[in-house]
Amino acid sequence: MTETSLTTKAAPETILLRPSRGWAALNLMDLWRYRELIYFLTWRDIKVLYKQTVLGAAWAILRPIITMIVYAFIFGQLANLDSEGVPYTIFTYVALLPWQLFSRAMSETGRSMVSNRNMITKIYFPRLVIPVSTILSGMVDFFIAFVILIGMMFYYQISPTLAIWTLPLFLLLTLITALGVGLWFSSLNVLYRDIGYILPFLTEVWKYLTPVAYSAGYITGAWKIIYSINPMAGVVEGFRWALLGIELDSSASLTMSISIGVAIVVLISGLFYFRRMERTFADMV
């Protein structure tokens, strides 16, 4: 007798699309299932960012350095703002690193659904993949600019404090805030294209509400609570504390708690609103 080997073919996966309800409706596990798509979209965004540019990735260094020089002249020399005992250039540069990561992520994520309309209208995939990959692509610029910061700290003979281990936590807070705000704006931008015009203006206003060019010590009294509602204020203070050793005031724990709480609320509400609007993206975009 001869044995016949039987080859069993795996049944094709069936994806059932249903209206989302409740906490389970977020389906965050889909991000893991589509991790390869996140990787390719992130790599695509990185290549597109510097495609057909003369200086290429050097722009990741030039943007914060040029901004630092302008701030150092206007706010450091002319306005003579306090930099809490450290050179104003590095005082500003440390704040610009998380800020530029946040501002780029928020702006690009806010427009991500409209700019990827061809994919959205043709194939199915979790739409959350698009804003997540947009956020991750900005990390490349951040790490390139961070290398320059290490050189600046060596030049100014500034040693990082023992609190440097908290830096990834402040970086995570930056990404959480950017993703949460970006999810809101990306959903609204599908319905109202005015959002595309509002984003640059909002980014500029938000920058001046964040202590990038000035010290958080200028904010006192009752204004401190209002100031703390801005999660990026806590991020900038945290970066300066962890890297430059700038002391935090007595209300720093309250400020940080409020910033973290606001960031988490914005992220969770943004996720739910994004998932709720997801069913209309293909029709409205």
N, C-alpha and C positions, 0 to 999 in steps of 0.2 A: 504494500500500500504506500502511496505517496501522500505526503502531507501537503496541504495547500495553505500557504500563508495568507492570512486575511489582513488586508490593510484597512484600518479604520480611520476614516477622515473625520476631523473635528467639525462639528456643526458650526456654521457661521454665527457670529454673535448678533443677537437681536437687540436693537436699541429702541426702547419704548419711550416716547415723548409724551409727558403728561403735565398739566398745570402744576406749578409748584405751590406747596402749602407747608407752613410750620417751619421749625428749625431745620429739619432734615432736608428742606428744600434747597439749601445752599449747595449741597452735593460737592463739598470741597474735595472729596476723594477723586473727583474727575480731574483735578489738577495733577494728581499723581499718575493717573491713567494716561493723560495726554502730556506727560513730561517731555517727551521727545519733540512734540509740536512746540512747546514752550521754548525748548532749546533752539530749534531752527528759527523761530520767529525772533528770538533775542539776537541770534547771530545775524539774521537778515537786517534788523534795525541797526546793529553796529556797523555793518558794511555800508548800508545806505547813508548813514550819518556822515561818513567821510568819503563817499564816492565822488570822484571827479573834483577833489579838493587838492590844492597845491601843497598845503602844510599837513594835511591828513590829521592824525591823532594829536599833533602838536597843538591843535585848538583846545584840547582838554587842559593844556597847561596855560595857554595864552589867555583864555577867558578869565580865570580867577586872578592871574597876575596883573593883567591890564586893569581889571576892576579894583584890585588892591592898590595899584599905583594912583588911580584917580581918587579913591577914598582917602589915601594917605595924604594927598595934596589938599583936597577940599576940607575934609574933616580933621585930619591930623595937623596940617600946617596952618591953614587959614582959620578954621573954627577952633583949633587947639583943644579937641575933646580928650578927655582922660582915657588912657589905655591901661590903667591899673598896674603900672609899674613895668610893663613889657613893651618892646618896640611896637609902634602902632601898625607897622606893616604886617608883622606876624599875628598881631592881635586881630586884625581884620581877615587875614588869609585863613586862619583857623575857622572863623565863622562862615567864610564864603564856601568852604568845602561842603558842609551839609546843606547850606542854603541852595547852592547851585544844583546839587543833586535833587533836592526837593522841587525847586522851581521848574527844572527841565522835566522831571517825572510828572508833575501835576499838569503842565501844559501839554506834553505829548500824550499822556493818558486821556486827558479831556477831549482830545481830537481823535483818539485811536479808533473808535468805532466807525466814524465817518471816513477816515483815511483807509480803512480796511473793508470798505463796503463790498468790494468784489468777492472777497472770501465769505463774508457773512451771507450774501444772497445766493451763493452757489452750493456750499457744502455745510454739513452739520459738524459742529464741535462746540465744546463749552465756551461761550463767549468770554468768560472770565479769563481765558488763556491770553487774550489780546492785551488787556491792561497789565496783567502780571508780567508778560514778556517785555512790555514797554518799560516798566519800572526797572527790571533787571538789566536792561541794556545800558541804563545810565550809570551802573556801577563801574563800568570800565573807565569812564572819565574820572570818576571819584578816586579810584585807586591810582590812576596815573598822576593826578594832581596831588595825591597824598605822598607820593614819592618826593615831589618837590618840597612839601612841608617838612619831610625828614631832613632834607638838605638845609632848609632855612633854620631849623632848630639846631642843627650842628653848627651853622654859621654864627648864630646868636648865642651859642653855648647854653641852650635851654634843654634841660633834661626832663623827660616826661615823668609825671608823678606815679606813685604806686596805684593811683586810681585809673590808670590807663586800661586796666582790664574791663572797665565799664564802657569803654568806647564802642564795642559792638552793640551794646544795649541802646546807646543813643543813636547809633546808625540804624538799628531796627526800628526805633521810634520814628526816625525820619521816613523810612520806607512805609511804615504803617500809616502815617499821616498822609503821605503822598498818594498811597493807594486808595485810602478812604475818600479823600477829596476828589481824586481822579475818577473814581467810580461814580460819584454823584454827577460830576460834570460830563463824563462820557455818556451817561444815560440821558442827561438833559440836552446834550448837544445833538442827539439824534432827533429830538422833538423840536428844539429851538436852536437854530443855527446862530442866533445872537451870541450864544455861549462862546463861540470861536472868537468873537470880538471882545468879549468881556475878560477872557482869560489873561491876555497880556496886561491889561489895566489892573486886574486883581493881583497879578504877580508883583507888579511894581508897588502897589499900595501895601501888600503883605510884607514886602521886603523892609519897608520903613517902619512897620509895626514890630519887626523882629530886630533884636540888638546886634545887627551885623556891623554897622558902622559906628556904633556907640556902645557904651558900657551899660549893662543892666542896672548898675548902681544909680543911674539917673531916674529910675522908676521907683517911686516910694509911695508909702501910704496906701490909700484905698485903690490907687491906680495899679498896685501890684497884683491884686486879685484879677482885675480886668485883663492885665497884661498876661497873666498866667493862662488865660483861656486859649492863647495862641500856643499850640504844642511846639512850634519851632523855636519859641523863646526858651523853653526848657532844653531843647536840643543844643542850641548855640551856647547857652551857659554851661551845659554838661561837657561839650567839646573843649571849651576854654579851661574848665576845671580839671579835666582829665589829662590834657596835653600841656597846658601852660602853668598849671598850679594856681590859677586865679581863685581866690577864696570866694565861697558862696556865702550870702548873708543868712541871717537866722531864719528867714522865711523861705529858704531854698527848698526844704522838704515839702512845704505846702505848695509852692510853685510847681515843683516837679510832679507831685501827685495830681494836681489839677490838669497839667499838660498831658500826662499819661492817660488820665480818665477821659479827657476830651478826645484824644486820638483814638482810643478804643471805641468810644461811642460813634465817632465819625466813620470808622472802619466797618463796624457791625451794621450800622444803618445804611451805609453805602452798599454793602454786600446784599442786603435784603432788597434795597430799591433797585439795584442793578439786576438781580435775579427776577424781580417782578416785571421789569421793563424788557427783559431779554426776549420774551415771546414776540414783541413788536418790532425788534430791531430790523429784521429782514424786510418788513413791509415799509418801515418809515425811513430807513437809511437811504 
